[in-house]
Amino acid sequence: MKIIAVIPARYASTRFHAKLMQDLGGKTVILRTYQAAVNTNLFDDVFVVTDSSLIFDEIVAHGGKAIMSIKEHESGSDRIAEAVENLDVDIVINVQGDEPFINAEPLKEVIEVFKNDLDKKVDLASLMYEIKDEEEINNPNNVKVVVNQNNFALYFSRSVIPYPREQNVGVRYMKHIGVYAFRKQALLDFYHLPMKSLEASEKLEQLRYLEFGKQIKMVETTHAGIGIDTKEDLDKARKIV
């Protein structure tokens, strides 16, 4: 299997404008993320896909590979699908551009799903980890996922799922981490399918895959990742570098 990593990188960001071009210990956030993905040695190739000439030039100037988006896109999946449509590749890993401290272990875990999927039943693989703090569980910015007994996703929501009408029945609350591994065909299918009501309501692109019958295998991990969504996150990251 040919496996590549693609890092979708929008310049504009609602919560923290131009966050990917912020300085993080002498390098931009996006450059650190790109180099961290390359340094995992898990991928046959790594690309940044962007709508910004600033980000494109930043990656290329440091010897990296970048692709300019041709169209405007609603989601990271759309941006990646356009970029890989004509690439010879089997599995595409979506690495978040605002996570410069990439841990190789969870990426290995999602890749392993496809290596073990001999019948090709899995369209996507993604990550989840258990959360126990009530504030975290109730926070709509934390996307929750419920799975079946084989760890295939049943639903994703910003709401609390399952709803705790009955206490002490052993329910675990799982937070979705937005690292995706796609079969190329699943990604291209997504690109050509319309947004339906569940995705539009929750503003979660993974619901489009579920609404059209795609199988998403969830892998439980203990590696939560460190994303940079706010100025406060960047300040914390600068202490780590």
N, C-alpha and C positions, 0 to 999 in steps of 0.2 A: 504494500500500500504506500502510495505517496501522500505524505502528511505535511501540510503547511500551516503556519500561523498567520492570521490576518488581524491587524489592529485597526479597527475603525476609529477615525480621529476627526471629530468635528471641532472647528475652531470656536464656534459659539457654544456657550453652555448656560443654561437658565440660572443655575444656582451659583456658579463661579465662572464668570466670563474669562475666556482665553486661558483656562487653567492648565491646558496641556503645554503651553509655552512659558509657564512660570519657571523661574530658576529654582532648581533643587540641588544644592551643593555643587554649583558650577556647571550643571547640565540642565536642559529643559526636562520637564516631566515626561514628555513623549519620547525624547531620545533615551532617557533612562529605561523606560518601559520597553522600547524596541531592543536595546542592547541586552536587557535582562532576558527577553524572549529568545534572542539568538544564543545567549550563553547557557540556556538549558540544554542545548544540543539534542533536543527532541524532534526538531523539525527539518524537513528537507529544504525549506525556504521560509523566510519571514518577510511580510510586507506590511507597510502602513498604508491604509486607504483613507484619503482625506478630501475634503472640499476646500482646503485652504492652501494657497501657494506658499504661505509662511511655513506651515508644517511640512509640506512637500520638500521645500528647499532645505529645511532643518535636517531632515533625515538623509537626503541625498548628499548634502554637504559633508556629512560625517560617514560617507561610504555605505549608507543603508539603501534599502529598496522601498520606493514609494509609488503609489498609483493615485492619480487624480480622478475623483469621481466625475462622471460626465453629467449625471442628472442630480437633481435634488432628491433627498431620500427621507422617508418618515422614520426609518429604523436602521439599526446597525446591520441587521440581516440583509435588508435591501442593498445597502452600500457594499457589503461583502459579496453578495450574489452578483452584482454588476461587475465587480472586479475579477471574480474567479470564473466567470462564464466561459471564457475561452482558454483557461489554464488547464493543463493536464494534471489533474489532482484527484485523489479519492476522498480524503478526509480533510476538512477545514476546521481549524481551531480558532474560535473568536477570543482573542485576548483583549481585555479592557485597557484602553489607552491611559487611564488614570490610575493604573496599579503598577507603579514602578518597582515594587518589591515582590516580584513574581517568585512563587515557590514552585519548584519543578514537580513535587510529589502529586498534588492534585491534577496537574496536567497529564502526568503519566497515567493516573487512574482513569481519566476519561478516554485517553487513547487506548488503554487496555480493553475497554468495553468493546471497541470495534475489532480488536484483534481476536477476542473471544466469541464474537458474534458471527459464527460460521454460516448461519441461516439468513443473515442480513435482515433480521427483524427490527433492528434498532435504526431509527432515522436520525436521532440526535442523542447526545449524552450531555449531562450537566451536573452541577454540584449542589449539595445542600449540607447544612450542618444544624445541629440542635440548638435552639435558644430556649432559655428558661426564665429570663427576666421578664416580668409582666409588661413593663414599659416597652421593651423590645418587641414583644409579641403583638402589642397593640399599635405599634408605630406603622402607619401606612407606607412609609418609605422602605420598610422591611417586607419584601415579598415572601409570602409563605407558600409552601407547596405541600400537597397531600399525595401519597403514593399508594399503589396497591401492594400486595404481598411480594411481588417480584421487583419492587422499586421502580415501576413505570409510573410516570406522573399522571394523576387523575385531574388535578386542577391547580392553578396558581392564583393567588389573590393578595391584594393589599389588606383585605379584611382578615380577621382572625379565623383561620380554618384549621381544624374543625371548631365550630362554636362549642364552648364548654358548658352545655346545658347540664350535663352530668359530670360531677367532679370525681376524681380518683378512679378513673377507668384506664389509666395507663397511656393516655394520649401524649404523644411527643409533638412539639411544634418545631417544624423544620423551616429554616430560612434558605431561600434560593440564592445562590451565588451565581452571578451572570457570566460564568465561563461556559461556553458552548463548544461542543464538537459536533460537526454536521457531516453526514454524507453529502457529497456535492449535489446529488440529485434532489435531496430534500430542500436544500438551500435554493436551488433554481425553481423548484415547485413553489416555495414560499413567495419568491419574487414575482411570480405570475398569478398568484391568487389574491383575491380582494380581501380587504380588512372587513371582518364581520363584527357583530355587536359586542361580543365578549371582549375582544381586543380593544375596540373603541371605548368601551366603558371603563375598563381597568387600566388602559394605556400600558398593556403588557404584550409585547410581540409574540412571546411564546404561546399565547393563547390561540394565535392563528394556526400554529402547527397542530394543536390539539383539536381545534374546531374542524380541521380538514383530515383528521384521522391519523396524524403522524404519531409515531411511538417515541416518547422521550424517556430514556433510561436515566434515572437519578443515582448518583454515587454519593454516599455519605462521607464527609471528610471532617477533619478537625482543624483544617487550615482555613481560617476565615478570610484572609487577605486584608490588605490595607489600601483602601481606595482614597482618592483625593477628590472629594465632592465640594469641600468648602475651604475657605481661607484658614480655618482652624485646623483642618486636616493637613494642609500644606505646612503649617507651623510645626505640627507633630512630626511630619515626615522629615523636616529639616533637622530635627534632633536625632533622627535615626541614621541619616547619611553620615 
